[in-house]
Amino acid sequence: MHELALARSILETALERAEGRRVRSVEVSVGALRQVVPGSLAFGFEVLSRGTACEGAALEQHLRPVRLRCACGAEWELEELSFLCPGCGGSETQVIAGEELLIDSIEVEEEPCTVRR
């Protein structure tokens, strides 16, 4: 279950950036090729955040589709399991989106929280 390791990394980053303030929400973009189970990631974040400044924070997840680019210059969103270019039929394609896992934003309260890390 790699979601737990991902949740730990998200939590650690949020705590570091919050600089002692209570975190209200963390917004992440998850590429479809990451094969993350959203419920497992949310559960891991919830469990790991107990007793921290992130306890009770919402973890908002946005699934990002797979986008490909062909050597011919065509770009498209992957809708079926075929990496062939819909324009030229070529197979010289590269993934340009869909592998990312990014923290887009962290919403914090202005006052420092009193929870110890």
N, C-alpha and C positions, 0 to 999 in steps of 0.2 A: 504494500500500500504506500506508494510514493506520495500520496496526498498529505500524509502526516509530515513528511520532511518539507514539503512545499509550504504547508501551513506554518511550520516552525520558522521558516525563512521569512515569510510574510510578517509574522508576529514580531520577530526580532527587528526587522527593518522598521516596522511601524513604531515600536517602542523607542528605537534609536532616534527616529525623526520627531517623535512627539516631545522629546526632551522633558519628560516628567509630567506632561499634561495628559489628562484623560482623553482617550481616543474614542470618538463617536462612531466613525465608520472608516472602512478601508475599501477602496474600489480597485479591482484588478481586472485586467484583460487576459483571457486565457485562449491561446490558439487551439484550434480543433485537433491538431496533430499532437498536442501534449497529452491527450488521452486522460484528462483529469475528470474524475467523477465529482460533479459540483457538490452533491450532498456530503460526500466524504471529506472534501476540502473544508466545507463550512463546519462540519462536526469537529474535525481536527483543530480548526482555528478556535472554536468555542471552548473545547476542552483545554487546550494549551494556554489560552488567555486567562483562565481562572486565576484570580489573585494578582493580576497585573493591571496596568493602566488601560489595557485593551479589553478587560472583562466587560461583557455586554455590548461591545462594538459590533455593528453590522458588517458583514463581509459581503460586499456587492460584487458579483461575478458577471463578466460580459464575455460571452463566447465569440471569438473572432474566427471567421471562416478562412479556409485555405485559399490562397491566391497563387497562381502560377504564371510564369513568363516563358515564352518559347523563344528559341533562337531567331525566329522570324520577326520577333517584336510583339507578337500578340500577348495580351494578358487576359486572364479570366479567373473566375471563382470556381473552384472545384465543386461540382455537384454530384458527380458519380465517381466511382473508383476507377478512373482512367486518367493517366497523366499525359495522354496524347493531345496535341494541340488541336482545338476545334477548327482552327483556321486552315492550317497547312497539313495537319495529320502527323506532323513531326514528333519525335520523342526527345528532342534536345530541350527539355524543360527544366526549370528550377523553381523551387518554392521561394516565394518572396514574402509571404505572410502565412500565419497559421501555426508557427512553432513557438510563438512568444508566450511569455508569462511576465506581465508587467504590472507594477503597482502604479495605477493612474493617479490616485489621490488618497490622502489621509486627512480626515476631518478630526480636529482636536478641539477641546475646550480651551478657553483662554487661561484659566487659572490652573496652576499645578495641582495634581491630585496627590492624595496622601497615601496611596497604595505603594508598598515597597516592592521592588523587583527582586 
